[in-house]
């Protein structure tokens, strides 16, 4: 839903017009929560994205799980994206001559 008028919060009791308080809240929330600084897909990822070994028990009875090698998977994904941006003209031309966002500008989160 791109227009807050079409959300259930903005339907007045009598069905006529737009409730000002609700509309103001939605505008404030949109401006405050959507326009955040996000890292791009080619930035170094934070450590908490990846699996870590987890241990249970004590001393000799300690049992640890082996982490999945998801870091390498993500690095391969980043390398493929960087290669796409370097080799494919459609993904390397930006702004006036191509896509609005080049590969190196694509954010890690969805934005409206």
DODO-742860 format. One record per residue (C-alpha): residue in three letters; z negated, x, y negated. Coordinates in steps of 0.05 Angstrom, whole numbers, padded with zeros to 5 digits, always signed. Last residue first. Layout:
% residues N
ALAZXY;...
END
This chain:
% residues 112
UNK-00001+00185-00038;UNK-00024+00248-00005;UNK-00026+00269+00067;UNK-00063+00334+00080;UNK-00040+00405+00096;UNK+00002+00410+00034;UNK+00076+00430+00032;UNK+00087+00483-00022;UNK+00113+00540+00022;UNK+00164+00494+00054;UNK+00194+00477-00014;UNK+00173+00412-00047;UNK+00219+00367-00088;UNK+00276+00381-00041;UNK+00338+00416-00066;UNK+00374+00440-00129;UNK+00330+00411-00184;UNK+00263+00423-00150;UNK+00269+00472-00093;UNK+00321+00507-00050;UNK+00288+00538+00011;UNK+00286+00478+00057;UNK+00358+00456+00049;UNK+00382+00528+00050;UNK+00353+00540+00119;UNK+00336+00613+00133;UNK+00273+00629+00092;UNK+00241+00560+00092;UNK+00255+00550+00166;UNK+00228+00620+00181;UNK+00164+00604+00142;UNK+00157+00539+00182;UNK+00167+00575+00248;UNK+00116+00628+00228;UNK+00066+00574+00209;UNK+00075+00538+00276;UNK+00067+00604+00314;UNK+00003+00617+00274;UNK-00022+00547+00292;UNK-00009+00559+00366;UNK-00043+00627+00362;UNK-00104+00595+00331;UNK-00105+00541+00386;UNK-00124+00592+00439;UNK-00172+00544+00473;UNK-00244+00570+00473;UNK-00276+00588+00540;UNK-00339+00549+00552;UNK-00405+00585+00559;UNK-00460+00575+00612;UNK-00528+00607+00604;UNK-00571+00607+00665;UNK-00587+00682+00661;UNK-00615+00676+00589;UNK-00617+00603+00567;UNK-00574+00541+00576;UNK-00513+00518+00538;UNK-00458+00559+00504;UNK-00400+00537+00462;UNK-00341+00582+00452;UNK-00301+00567+00389;UNK-00240+00522+00378;UNK-00203+00526+00313;UNK-00202+00486+00249;UNK-00272+00510+00231;UNK-00244+00579+00215;UNK-00206+00558+00153;UNK-00130+00564+00154;UNK-00093+00620+00117;UNK-00042+00587+00073;UNK+00027+00568+00101;UNK+00011+00495+00111;UNK-00012+00489+00039;UNK-00084+00483+00016;UNK-00105+00422-00022;UNK-00126+00413-00094;UNK-00144+00340-00101;UNK-00105+00285-00136;UNK-00121+00229-00088;UNK-00196+00220-00096;UNK-00210+00216-00170;UNK-00146+00184-00197;UNK-00141+00135-00140;UNK-00215+00118-00143;UNK-00212+00107-00218;UNK-00150+00063-00212;UNK-00182+00024-00154;UNK-00246+00013-00193;UNK-00209-00009-00255;UNK-00169-00060-00214;UNK-00233-00087-00183;UNK-00266-00095-00250;UNK-00204-00125-00282;UNK-00193-00179-00229;UNK-00117-00190-00226;UNK-00084-00256-00243;UNK-00088-00323-00207;UNK-00112-00332-00135;UNK-00174-00372-00155;UNK-00221-00323-00122;UNK-00183-00263-00148;UNK-00142-00218-00101;UNK-00153-00146-00121;UNK-00199-00124-00064;UNK-00151-00153-00013;UNK-00098-00101-00033;UNK-00032-00123-00065;UNK-00055-00107-00137;UNK-00070-00036-00114;UNK+00005-00021-00112;UNK+00023+00034-00063;UNK+00000+00000+00000;
END
